[in-house]
Amino acid sequence: MRKMDEILAFNKQFVEGKDYEQYLTTNRPPEKRVIIVTCMDARLTELLPKAMNMKNGDAKIIKNAGAIITSPFGNIMRSVLVALYELHADEVFLVGHHDCGMTGIDPNEVVKHMQARGIPEHVIHTLRHSGINLYRWLTGFDSVRESVENSVEFMRNHPLLPPGTPVHGLIIHPDTGELEVVTDGYQALEAHD
């Protein structure tokens, strides 16, 4: 059976059996009023919210490869700002994790893999000469701690971040869920005043 067929067959049983009832929430706006920016690593799907005591409806969760903020006006920052201004969120938690696939990723290798899977050289060439730096865009990091620090600073210094918004940086262990504070958003605000 194809993946889509499996998913749709399961979904039909899920809805007919009313399995969704355990996820119903009336938390509008969200009770905890937080945004979590984290990695798309599949190990964190259930672990991260549980480790942070978040129930369905408690937080806006935004995921990308490595929890890296790379553009001041890209989709991650757009989502954070919309959540802060329009969706009743008050603070941000940027959560990286140990053993991240973005650690040490080589953009040259990623481009080679793209080409091996059928992306023609002329497309890569055209992008390069159109001002798109694929190598910067695809780069990972050497240290998850430094990556979290950099992304938090990027967010804290965004010109449209509401003044007084705590932006915290954490690292989660993908096996145990243990959280390590990299940077405390409350302390950063106090130091800034």
matplotlib code that plots the C-alpha trace (Angstrom):
import matplotlib.pyplot as plt

x = [0.0, 1.3, 2.0, -0.9, -3.3, -2.1, -2.5, -6.0, -7.1, -5.8, -7.4, -10.8, -10.6, -9.3, -12.2, -14.9, -13.5, -13.5, -9.9, -9.5, -11.5, -8.4, -6.8, -9.7, -8.8, -10.6, -7.3, -8.1, -6.0, -3.4, -3.1, 0.7, 1.0, 4.4, 6.1, 8.5, 10.9, 12.6, 14.1, 12.1, 13.8, 11.2, 12.4, 11.1, 7.6, 6.1, 9.0, 9.6, 6.0, 5.9, 9.3, 8.1, 4.7, 2.8, -0.5, -2.3, -3.2, -0.7, 1.9, 2.6, 5.3, 7.4, 9.9, 12.7, 16.0, 18.2, 16.0, 18.2, 17.0, 18.7, 16.6, 15.1, 12.2, 11.8, 9.0, 10.3, 10.4, 7.2, 5.5, 7.0, 5.9, 2.4, 2.1, 3.3, 1.1, -2.0, -2.2, -1.8, 1.8, 4.0, 7.4, 9.6, 11.6, 14.2, 15.1, 18.0, 18.9, 22.0, 22.8, 21.2, 21.6, 22.5, 25.7, 28.6, 26.4, 28.5, 26.5, 28.9, 27.7, 24.1, 24.4, 26.2, 23.2, 20.8, 22.6, 22.8, 19.0, 18.4, 18.9, 20.9, 24.1, 22.6, 20.0, 22.7, 24.7, 21.7, 20.9, 24.5, 24.5, 21.1, 22.5, 21.4, 24.1, 23.1, 26.1, 25.1, 21.5, 22.2, 24.9, 24.5, 26.6, 29.5, 28.1, 24.4, 25.0, 26.5, 23.7, 21.1, 22.9, 23.2, 19.5, 18.3, 20.5, 19.2, 15.6, 16.2, 17.7, 14.9, 13.6, 9.9, 10.2, 7.8, 9.9, 10.1, 9.6, 11.6, 13.4, 14.9, 17.5, 17.4, 18.9, 17.0, 18.4, 16.6, 16.5, 15.7, 14.0, 16.3, 16.4, 19.5, 19.3, 21.6, 20.3, 17.5, 15.3, 14.2, 17.9, 18.7, 15.8, 16.9, 20.5, 19.2, 17.2]
y = [0.0, 3.5, 5.9, 8.2, 5.3, 4.1, 7.5, 8.0, 4.6, 5.2, 8.7, 7.3, 5.0, 7.8, 10.0, 7.3, 6.0, 9.6, 9.2, 12.9, 13.6, 13.2, 16.2, 18.6, 21.9, 25.0, 26.9, 29.8, 31.8, 29.3, 29.0, 29.2, 31.9, 30.8, 30.1, 27.3, 27.4, 24.0, 21.4, 19.2, 16.1, 13.4, 12.4, 15.7, 15.4, 14.0, 14.3, 18.1, 19.2, 16.5, 17.6, 21.2, 20.3, 21.5, 20.1, 20.3, 24.0, 25.4, 26.7, 27.6, 25.2, 26.2, 23.7, 23.8, 22.1, 22.8, 25.5, 28.0, 31.5, 32.6, 35.4, 38.5, 38.4, 34.7, 32.4, 31.6, 35.3, 36.0, 33.2, 34.4, 38.0, 37.0, 34.8, 37.6, 40.3, 38.5, 35.0, 35.9, 34.7, 36.6, 34.9, 32.7, 29.5, 28.6, 24.9, 23.2, 19.6, 17.4, 15.0, 17.2, 16.3, 19.9, 19.5, 19.6, 19.5, 20.3, 22.4, 21.2, 17.6, 18.7, 20.3, 17.1, 15.0, 17.4, 16.8, 13.1, 13.1, 15.0, 18.7, 19.9, 21.8, 24.7, 25.2, 25.4, 27.8, 30.0, 30.2, 31.2, 33.9, 35.2, 36.2, 33.1, 31.7, 28.0, 27.2, 29.8, 28.8, 25.1, 25.3, 23.8, 24.4, 23.0, 23.7, 23.4, 25.8, 28.5, 27.9, 28.5, 31.6, 33.0, 32.4, 33.9, 37.0, 37.3, 37.2, 39.5, 42.1, 42.0, 45.5, 44.3, 42.2, 43.7, 45.4, 43.4, 40.0, 37.3, 35.1, 32.0, 29.6, 26.0, 22.6, 19.4, 15.9, 13.9, 10.7, 11.9, 15.3, 17.0, 20.7, 22.9, 26.6, 28.3, 31.9, 33.1, 35.7, 37.2, 37.9, 39.3, 41.8, 42.8, 43.3, 45.4, 47.8]
z = [0.0, -0.9, 2.0, 1.1, 1.0, 4.4, 5.9, 4.5, 5.6, 9.1, 9.2, 8.3, 11.3, 13.5, 12.7, 12.8, 16.1, 17.5, 18.5, 18.0, 21.1, 23.3, 21.4, 21.6, 23.3, 24.2, 24.7, 22.4, 22.9, 24.0, 27.8, 27.9, 25.2, 23.9, 20.6, 20.2, 17.3, 17.0, 14.7, 12.5, 13.8, 14.1, 17.6, 18.9, 17.6, 20.8, 23.2, 23.0, 24.0, 26.7, 28.1, 28.2, 29.8, 26.7, 25.9, 22.5, 22.1, 24.5, 22.1, 18.5, 17.3, 14.3, 12.9, 10.4, 9.8, 12.8, 14.4, 12.5, 11.9, 8.6, 7.3, 9.0, 6.7, 6.0, 7.0, 10.5, 11.6, 9.8, 11.8, 15.0, 14.5, 13.5, 16.6, 18.8, 17.3, 16.3, 17.9, 21.6, 22.2, 24.6, 24.5, 22.4, 23.1, 20.5, 21.1, 19.4, 20.2, 20.7, 17.8, 15.2, 11.6, 10.7, 12.8, 10.4, 7.3, 4.2, 1.7, -1.1, -0.4, -0.3, -3.7, -5.0, -3.7, -5.4, -8.7, -8.1, -7.7, -11.0, -10.5, -13.6, -13.2, -15.2, -12.5, -9.8, -12.0, -12.7, -9.0, -8.2, -10.8, -9.6, -6.3, -4.4, -2.2, -2.0, 0.2, 2.9, 2.6, 3.0, 5.7, 9.1, 12.2, 14.2, 17.6, 18.6, 21.5, 19.2, 16.7, 19.4, 20.7, 17.1, 16.3, 19.6, 19.1, 15.5, 16.9, 19.8, 17.5, 14.9, 14.3, 14.5, 17.7, 20.3, 23.0, 26.2, 24.5, 26.2, 23.7, 25.4, 24.0, 25.0, 24.0, 24.4, 24.6, 21.9, 24.0, 27.5, 26.9, 29.4, 28.7, 29.1, 29.2, 26.8, 27.3, 29.6, 27.9, 31.2, 32.3, 28.8, 29.2, 32.7, 31.5, 28.6, 30.9]

ax = plt.figure().add_subplot(projection="3d")
ax.plot(x, y, z, "-o")
ax.set_aspect("equal")
plt.show()
